[in-house]
Amino acid sequence: MFSSFNKKTVEDLCQNLSQKLADILPSGLKDRTEQCKEKYQEQIKSVLLCAFEKLELVTREDFDLQLKKLQALQSKVTELEEKVSNLLHTQH
């Protein structure tokens, strides 16, 4: 679902973020046990994965490539518009 974004990269990012968030939970929430910390970490990871799926992410490289293609197409359209305009003017 992550468009061209590498799913493993997203999962790794979510894992990393969920671990950091679980680490900063107040001790009362994690009950000072590793099992509760892991439970919260998995819940946080699940929420993050769901959020990232909705974002339909693309890599910077893919974005830049699409931008270059769009700019090239815009140049071509402008060029063709000029040619059509010139042809119309020479016919009248």
GUZA-61599 format. One record per residue: x, y, z of N, C-alpha, C, O, CB in turn; residue in three letters. Coordinates in pm, 1 decimal. Glycine has a CB too. Example, Ala and Ser with C-alpha at 12.3 -4.5 7.8 and 13.67 -1.06 7.14 Angstrom:
BEGIN
[[1319.0, -569.0, 780.0], [1230.0, -450.0, 780.0], [1320.0, -330.0, 780.0], [1423.6, -331.9, 846.5], [1130.8, -447.3, 904.6], "ALA"],
[[1285.0, -225.0, 708.0], [1367.0, -106.0, 714.0], [1290.0, 3.0, 787.0], [1340.9, 113.8, 803.9], [1408.4, -59.8, 572.5], "SER"],
END
This chain:
BEGIN
[[81.4, -119.6, 0.0], [0.0, 0.0, 0.0], [85.6, 125.8, 0.0], [35.1, 233.8, -30.8], [-92.5, -0.1, 119.3], "MET"],
[[212.5, 114.9, 33.3], [296.6, 231.8, 49.8], [348.2, 286.0, -82.2], [461.7, 333.1, -89.7], [411.5, 199.3, 139.1], "PHE"],
[[266.6, 279.9, -185.8], [308.2, 324.2, -318.8], [441.7, 259.3, -350.3], [455.0, 137.1, -344.1], [318.0, 480.4, -327.2], "SER"],
[[540.5, 340.7, -384.0], [670.2, 282.5, -415.5], [761.4, 283.5, -293.3], [878.4, 246.2, -302.6], [735.8, 358.1, -531.2], "SER"],
[[708.8, 325.5, -180.4], [787.7, 328.6, -58.2], [810.3, 186.9, -10.0], [716.1, 107.7, -4.8], [718.6, 413.0, 50.8], "PHE"],
[[930.7, 154.1, 24.6], [967.3, 21.5, 69.9], [894.4, -11.2, 200.0], [911.9, 57.4, 300.6], [1119.5, 10.8, 88.7], "ASN"],
[[812.2, -116.9, 197.3], [732.7, -153.4, 314.7], [822.1, -187.0, 433.4], [787.7, -154.8, 547.1], [641.5, -272.1, 282.7], "LYS"],
[[934.7, -250.4, 409.3], [1026.2, -283.0, 518.9], [1079.6, -156.0, 583.0], [1093.8, -150.1, 705.2], [1142.7, -370.1, 468.4], "LYS"],
[[1109.2, -54.9, 503.5], [1156.9, 71.9, 556.7], [1052.2, 133.0, 648.7], [1085.5, 182.4, 756.5], [1191.6, 168.9, 442.7], "THR"],
[[927.3, 130.1, 607.5], [818.6, 185.5, 688.8], [803.0, 105.7, 816.9], [787.1, 163.1, 924.7], [686.1, 186.2, 610.1], "VAL"],
[[807.4, -27.2, 805.6], [795.4, -110.3, 924.6], [911.1, -85.9, 1020.9], [891.1, -80.8, 1142.2], [789.6, -257.7, 885.8], "GLU"],
[[1032.6, -70.9, 966.9], [1148.5, -41.2, 1051.7], [1132.4, 93.8, 1120.9], [1163.3, 107.8, 1239.2], [1277.8, -42.6, 968.7], "ASP"],
[[1084.3, 192.3, 1046.7], [1061.1, 324.5, 1103.9], [957.6, 317.3, 1215.7], [976.8, 376.0, 1322.2], [1015.4, 423.0, 995.2], "LEU"],
[[849.1, 246.0, 1192.1], [744.7, 230.6, 1294.1], [797.3, 157.5, 1416.2], [765.2, 193.2, 1529.5], [624.5, 156.0, 1236.8], "CYS"],
[[878.3, 54.8, 1392.9], [937.5, -19.9, 1503.6], [1025.2, 71.6, 1587.5], [1017.7, 70.8, 1710.4], [1019.4, -139.4, 1451.3], "GLN"],
[[1107.6, 149.8, 1520.8], [1197.7, 241.2, 1589.8], [1119.4, 346.3, 1669.0], [1148.6, 371.1, 1786.0], [1291.3, 309.4, 1489.2], "ASN"],
[[1020.6, 407.4, 1605.1], [940.6, 509.0, 1673.0], [861.7, 450.9, 1789.6], [853.9, 511.9, 1896.2], [845.9, 575.0, 1574.8], "LEU"],
[[803.6, 334.2, 1769.6], [724.0, 274.2, 1876.7], [812.0, 236.8, 1996.1], [769.8, 247.9, 2111.2], [649.6, 150.1, 1824.8], "SER"],
[[933.5, 192.8, 1967.8], [1025.9, 159.2, 2075.9], [1063.5, 285.4, 2154.0], [1065.6, 284.1, 2277.1], [1152.9, 90.3, 2019.8], "GLN"],
[[1092.8, 392.9, 2083.1], [1127.5, 518.3, 2150.5], [1010.2, 572.2, 2232.0], [1028.5, 620.4, 2343.8], [1172.3, 623.0, 2048.0], "LYS"],
[[889.3, 563.8, 2175.1], [771.5, 611.1, 2248.3], [744.7, 524.2, 2370.7], [709.9, 576.1, 2476.7], [648.2, 612.4, 2156.6], "LEU"],
[[760.3, 394.6, 2357.6], [740.4, 304.9, 2472.3], [844.1, 332.5, 2580.9], [814.7, 321.7, 2699.9], [748.4, 157.1, 2427.8], "ALA"],
[[964.9, 368.1, 2539.3], [1070.8, 397.7, 2636.2], [1041.0, 521.9, 2719.2], [1083.8, 531.8, 2834.2], [1202.9, 415.4, 2564.5], "ASP"],
[[967.2, 617.4, 2660.9], [943.1, 741.4, 2734.6], [810.1, 743.0, 2809.5], [776.2, 842.2, 2873.9], [947.8, 857.7, 2640.1], "ILE"],
[[734.7, 633.0, 2801.3], [610.2, 626.4, 2876.3], [639.9, 638.1, 3025.2], [739.6, 583.9, 3072.9], [534.2, 495.3, 2845.8], "LEU"],
[[555.2, 707.5, 3098.2], [575.6, 714.8, 3243.2], [576.7, 575.1, 3303.3], [507.5, 485.1, 3255.7], [466.0, 800.7, 3309.5], "PRO"],
[[654.8, 558.3, 3407.0], [670.8, 424.9, 3465.8], [537.5, 367.1, 3512.1], [522.0, 244.9, 3514.0], [768.0, 430.2, 3583.2], "SER"],
[[441.4, 450.4, 3549.2], [309.9, 401.0, 3589.7], [236.4, 335.0, 3474.6], [159.5, 241.3, 3496.2], [226.2, 514.0, 3645.5], "GLY"],
[[258.6, 382.3, 3352.3], [191.5, 324.0, 3236.1], [254.3, 192.9, 3192.3], [184.5, 101.9, 3147.4], [193.4, 421.5, 3121.0], "LEU"],
[[384.2, 183.3, 3205.1], [447.5, 59.4, 3161.1], [465.5, -39.7, 3274.8], [517.6, -149.5, 3255.2], [581.2, 89.2, 3098.3], "LYS"],
[[422.3, -0.6, 3393.1], [427.2, -88.7, 3509.7], [565.7, -145.3, 3535.3], [579.8, -248.3, 3601.3], [329.8, -201.5, 3492.7], "ASP"],
[[665.1, -80.5, 3484.7], [804.9, -119.3, 3506.7], [835.3, -263.3, 3466.4], [933.8, -320.8, 3512.7], [840.4, -100.1, 3651.4], "ARG"],
[[753.5, -320.7, 3382.5], [782.2, -457.1, 3336.3], [806.0, -455.1, 3186.8], [745.6, -376.8, 3113.5], [666.3, -554.3, 3371.6], "THR"],
[[892.2, -539.8, 3144.3], [925.9, -547.5, 3002.0], [805.5, -592.9, 2919.9], [788.0, -548.9, 2806.2], [1044.1, -643.2, 2980.0], "GLU"],
[[722.7, -680.3, 2976.1], [605.9, -731.5, 2904.8], [508.6, -618.8, 2872.3], [458.4, -611.9, 2760.1], [535.6, -839.8, 2987.6], "GLN"],
[[481.1, -530.7, 2967.4], [390.0, -417.9, 2942.4], [451.4, -321.2, 2841.8], [382.0, -268.5, 2754.9], [357.2, -343.7, 3074.3], "CYS"],
[[581.8, -298.3, 2854.2], [650.4, -210.4, 2759.9], [636.2, -264.4, 2618.4], [608.4, -188.7, 2525.4], [799.2, -195.7, 2797.2], "LYS"],
[[655.3, -395.8, 2601.4], [642.3, -458.0, 2469.4], [498.5, -448.1, 2418.7], [476.0, -428.2, 2299.3], [686.8, -605.5, 2474.6], "GLU"],
[[402.4, -461.7, 2508.0], [260.7, -450.7, 2470.1], [231.1, -311.1, 2416.3], [169.7, -296.1, 2310.7], [168.7, -482.0, 2591.0], "LYS"],
[[275.5, -208.8, 2489.9], [253.4, -72.0, 2444.2], [328.6, -44.7, 2314.7], [278.4, 24.4, 2226.0], [296.2, 27.6, 2551.7], "TYR"],
[[448.4, -99.0, 2304.7], [527.8, -79.8, 2183.2], [455.7, -138.2, 2062.5], [453.3, -74.7, 1957.0], [666.8, -144.2, 2198.4], "GLN"],
[[396.9, -256.7, 2074.1], [324.0, -317.8, 1963.4], [198.6, -237.1, 1927.8], [165.3, -222.2, 1810.2], [285.6, -461.9, 1998.6], "GLU"],
[[130.1, -185.7, 2028.6], [11.1, -103.8, 2002.8], [49.2, 25.6, 1931.5], [-18.3, 67.7, 1837.6], [-62.5, -72.1, 2134.6], "GLN"],
[[156.6, 87.6, 1976.4], [203.5, 211.5, 1912.6], [244.4, 182.2, 1768.4], [210.8, 258.1, 1677.5], [323.0, 273.5, 1991.8], "ILE"],
[[316.5, 73.0, 1747.5], [360.6, 35.2, 1612.8], [241.1, 14.4, 1521.3], [242.6, 57.3, 1405.9], [446.4, -92.3, 1617.5], "LYS"],
[[137.5, -51.3, 1572.4], [17.0, -74.7, 1493.3], [-48.8, 56.4, 1451.2], [-89.9, 72.0, 1336.2], [-82.0, -159.8, 1572.2], "SER"],
[[-58.5, 149.4, 1543.8], [-117.7, 280.1, 1513.5], [-33.7, 354.2, 1409.7], [-88.0, 413.9, 1316.7], [-130.7, 365.0, 1642.1], "VAL"],
[[97.7, 350.3, 1425.4], [186.4, 418.3, 1330.7], [176.5, 357.5, 1191.1], [170.4, 430.3, 1092.1], [331.0, 412.1, 1380.0], "LEU"],
[[174.9, 224.1, 1182.6], [163.0, 158.0, 1051.8], [33.6, 198.0, 981.8], [32.3, 225.2, 861.8], [168.9, 5.0, 1067.8], "LEU"],
[[-73.9, 201.1, 1057.6], [-203.7, 240.0, 1002.0], [-197.8, 383.9, 950.2], [-247.0, 413.5, 841.2], [-315.6, 225.4, 1108.6], "CYS"],
[[-137.9, 472.0, 1028.2], [-127.4, 612.7, 988.1], [-42.0, 627.6, 862.8], [-78.0, 702.8, 772.2], [-68.3, 696.8, 1102.2], "ALA"],
[[70.3, 557.2, 856.7], [157.3, 566.7, 740.2], [90.0, 510.3, 615.3], [110.5, 562.9, 505.9], [288.4, 493.6, 766.5], "PHE"],
[[10.9, 405.5, 629.2], [-59.7, 349.8, 514.0], [-155.3, 452.6, 454.3], [-169.4, 461.1, 332.3], [-136.6, 222.9, 554.2], "GLU"],
[[-220.2, 529.8, 539.1], [-314.0, 630.6, 491.6], [-243.6, 746.1, 421.6], [-304.7, 816.0, 340.8], [-396.3, 683.2, 606.9], "LYS"],
[[-117.1, 766.6, 451.4], [-42.6, 877.7, 391.5], [-0.8, 851.0, 247.5], [29.6, 945.0, 174.0], [79.6, 907.5, 473.9], "LEU"],
[[1.3, 725.5, 206.1], [45.6, 688.0, 71.7], [180.2, 753.6, 38.7], [190.4, 834.0, -53.9], [-60.5, 728.1, -33.1], "GLU"],
[[280.4, 718.4, 114.4], [413.1, 776.8, 104.1], [486.8, 734.5, -22.6], [464.8, 625.9, -76.1], [494.2, 739.2, 224.5], "LEU"],
[[573.4, 821.7, -68.4], [666.9, 789.1, -176.6], [805.0, 834.8, -131.9], [818.3, 922.6, -46.6], [625.0, 857.4, -313.3], "VAL"],
[[905.7, 774.7, -189.7], [1041.8, 815.1, -154.4], [1073.9, 949.8, -217.5], [1006.8, 992.3, -311.5], [1144.3, 708.6, -199.6], "THR"],
[[1175.0, 1015.8, -166.7], [1220.7, 1143.3, -221.9], [1267.3, 1122.5, -365.4], [1243.2, 1206.6, -451.9], [1334.9, 1203.7, -135.5], "ARG"],
[[1334.0, 1009.8, -390.2], [1383.5, 981.2, -525.1], [1267.9, 968.7, -624.2], [1273.8, 1023.5, -734.3], [1467.5, 852.3, -525.2], "GLU"],
[[1162.7, 896.5, -584.9], [1045.9, 883.4, -672.8], [977.9, 1016.9, -695.3], [934.9, 1047.3, -806.6], [946.1, 784.2, -614.4], "ASP"],
[[968.1, 1096.7, -590.3], [907.1, 1229.2, -602.4], [987.3, 1315.0, -700.0], [930.5, 1378.3, -789.0], [898.3, 1298.4, -464.2], "PHE"],
[[1120.0, 1316.8, -682.8], [1205.4, 1397.2, -770.9], [1196.3, 1349.6, -915.7], [1194.4, 1431.2, -1007.8], [1351.2, 1391.9, -723.2], "ASP"],
[[1190.6, 1218.4, -936.1], [1177.9, 1163.4, -1071.9], [1046.6, 1207.2, -1135.4], [1045.0, 1249.4, -1251.1], [1186.6, 1009.3, -1069.3], "LEU"],
[[937.1, 1197.8, -1061.6], [806.8, 1240.2, -1114.2], [804.5, 1389.6, -1141.8], [742.9, 1433.7, -1238.8], [695.1, 1203.7, -1016.2], "GLN"],
[[870.7, 1467.5, -1058.2], [878.9, 1611.7, -1079.7], [953.5, 1643.3, -1209.5], [910.8, 1729.4, -1286.3], [948.4, 1679.7, -960.6], "LEU"],
[[1063.9, 1574.1, -1233.7], [1139.2, 1594.3, -1358.2], [1054.0, 1558.7, -1480.3], [1054.6, 1629.9, -1580.7], [1268.3, 1509.7, -1357.4], "LYS"],
[[980.9, 1447.7, -1470.1], [893.7, 1407.4, -1581.1], [785.4, 1511.6, -1605.3], [755.0, 1544.3, -1720.0], [829.6, 1270.5, -1552.8], "LYS"],
[[728.2, 1563.0, -1499.5], [625.2, 1665.4, -1511.7], [680.7, 1792.6, -1575.1], [615.7, 1853.6, -1660.0], [565.4, 1696.9, -1374.9], "LEU"],
[[799.3, 1831.9, -1534.3], [861.6, 1951.5, -1592.0], [891.9, 1931.1, -1740.6], [874.0, 2022.7, -1820.9], [991.0, 1986.8, -1516.0], "GLN"],
[[937.4, 1812.4, -1776.7], [965.0, 1782.8, -1917.7], [836.5, 1787.5, -1999.0], [834.8, 1840.8, -2110.0], [1032.4, 1644.7, -1932.5], "ALA"],
[[729.0, 1731.8, -1944.2], [599.9, 1736.0, -2014.2], [548.9, 1878.9, -2028.7], [493.2, 1914.6, -2132.4], [496.2, 1651.2, -1939.9], "LEU"],
[[567.5, 1960.2, -1926.0], [523.7, 2099.9, -1932.9], [600.2, 2173.7, -2041.9], [542.7, 2254.5, -2114.9], [543.1, 2170.4, -1796.9], "GLN"],
[[729.6, 2146.1, -2052.8], [810.1, 2206.9, -2159.9], [759.7, 2164.9, -2297.0], [748.3, 2246.9, -2388.1], [957.9, 2168.4, -2144.7], "SER"],
[[730.2, 2038.3, -2310.6], [681.2, 1986.3, -2439.0], [546.0, 2048.6, -2473.9], [523.3, 2085.5, -2589.2], [669.2, 1831.8, -2434.3], "LYS"],
[[456.7, 2060.8, -2376.6], [325.9, 2122.6, -2400.9], [344.1, 2267.5, -2444.4], [279.3, 2312.5, -2538.9], [237.0, 2115.1, -2274.2], "VAL"],
[[431.0, 2340.1, -2376.7], [457.2, 2480.0, -2413.1], [511.5, 2489.6, -2555.0], [471.3, 2576.6, -2632.3], [556.3, 2544.1, -2314.3], "THR"],
[[602.7, 2400.1, -2588.0], [660.8, 2396.8, -2722.9], [552.9, 2368.7, -2827.7], [548.1, 2434.3, -2931.7], [772.1, 2289.9, -2731.3], "GLU"],
[[467.6, 2272.1, -2799.8], [361.0, 2237.7, -2894.0], [259.4, 2351.3, -2906.8], [209.8, 2377.1, -3016.5], [290.4, 2108.9, -2849.7], "LEU"],
[[228.0, 2418.6, -2797.8], [136.8, 2533.5, -2803.3], [192.9, 2642.9, -2893.2], [119.3, 2705.4, -2969.5], [111.4, 2589.2, -2662.1], "GLU"],
[[323.6, 2665.5, -2883.9], [387.2, 2766.3, -2969.9], [380.3, 2725.2, -3116.5], [353.1, 2808.2, -3203.3], [533.7, 2788.0, -2928.3], "GLU"],
[[404.7, 2598.7, -3144.1], [398.4, 2550.1, -3281.9], [257.3, 2565.2, -3338.8], [240.4, 2610.5, -3452.1], [442.9, 2403.2, -3288.9], "LYS"],
[[156.5, 2527.6, -3260.8], [17.5, 2540.5, -3305.5], [-14.8, 2688.9, -3330.3], [-77.4, 2723.8, -3430.4], [-80.8, 2479.2, -3199.8], "VAL"],
[[28.1, 2773.5, -3239.3], [2.1, 2917.0, -3254.9], [68.1, 2969.5, -3381.9], [6.7, 3046.3, -3456.0], [53.1, 2995.5, -3131.9], "SER"],
[[189.7, 2930.0, -3407.7], [260.9, 2972.5, -3528.7], [191.4, 2921.7, -3655.3], [179.7, 2994.2, -3754.1], [406.2, 2922.6, -3525.1], "ASN"],
[[146.3, 2798.6, -3651.2], [75.8, 2742.1, -3766.7], [-55.3, 2817.7, -3792.1], [-90.3, 2844.3, -3907.0], [47.3, 2591.4, -3744.3], "LEU"],
[[-126.5, 2851.7, -3686.1], [-250.1, 2925.7, -3700.4], [-225.6, 3065.8, -3758.1], [-302.8, 3114.2, -3840.8], [-320.4, 2935.6, -3565.9], "LEU"],
[[-118.8, 3128.7, -3714.1], [-86.8, 3263.1, -3763.9], [-40.2, 3262.6, -3908.9], [-65.9, 3357.7, -3982.7], [19.9, 3326.3, -3677.3], "HIS"],
[[27.5, 3157.1, -3949.6], [75.6, 3151.7, -4088.2], [-35.4, 3116.2, -4185.4], [-23.5, 3143.5, -4304.8], [188.4, 3050.9, -4101.0], "THR"],
[[-142.5, 3056.2, -4136.9], [-253.5, 3021.4, -4224.0], [-344.7, 3139.6, -4249.5], [-415.8, 3141.8, -4350.0], [-332.4, 2907.8, -4164.8], "GLN"],
[[-344.6, 3236.5, -4162.3], [-435.5, 3350.0, -4180.9], [-366.2, 3465.7, -4239.5], [-428.0, 3569.8, -4261.9], [-498.3, 3390.5, -4052.6], "HIS"],
END
